[in-house]
Amino acid sequence: MEIERDVVERVIAHAEREAPIEACGYLAGAGGQVTRHYPMTNMEGREDHFTFDPREQFAVHKTVRQEGLEIIGAYHSHPATPARPSVEDIRLACDPALIYVIISLMGGQRGVKAFRIREGKAEDEPLTVVSPLKTGEKTSE
């Protein structure tokens, strides 16, 4: 998964604003590259669990479609634990097509990792942070 640097920075900022509760949201883009994040409300308001607000979840799916993007992943923070899926994260991961991104704020450090969770098993997903092209900038060929 590729994710734009400013998206990573915004997701970390969201996690820091919400601490000590878990922050959560969706990541969207095209062609496997995340270009947008959609912060959502943690209805649980807990430090060790999150639940999306179903109305927000529906609205984000609708907005993403209207913007011509696709949901690539879901993210949440671990304010006091490492960036790895908990037993509960694995149990509740219901979409094997999504990439699950976890932001850790443990010990004042910021860590971001991605995972595929399928059939009760979590596997590391390569996560590459990229800088977006500026308007008029061309890639080298």
Steps between C-alpha positions, in 0.01 A plus 500: 500500500621848416381792709568868448717661768245771583232234555727319748563831678127574520417152629768531771365846591149351525632229734674761716187718520283208608745350753452340741207344309553310175465708186353331191413559137529389140779537244413545133669554168547337164735242354605381845630844603333671795442869431222582751401417853156527652510539878201356679352505847589219738155429640651290780712788630741242643877473523505138389222467242323692227172476314409708195178700507286318238361827359849644459617172349222510239571869427872433448428212260267728304752788492784271391289369209402856399866602499587209269718333761491166678540411865837331530533471873374574847715653770491528875741599771649321796568784744698285745587178316713402197388533138387141462152349494360391833310174534180704484618692190556167326166360615308805379678542164212415270627606157798301367536746209580791733844590624493573871729783611589547866658814646683455830565789737656274764762671713473825305632329186302496176487180302285408201466146365268327256353151509285262299267307727346185353348194661613601847862569405678834471787541255721806455412702191784705346431869558680755282467870579517712184500871428214610274582660166466876491272656240675491162776267625572195284633164598826379350457235235 
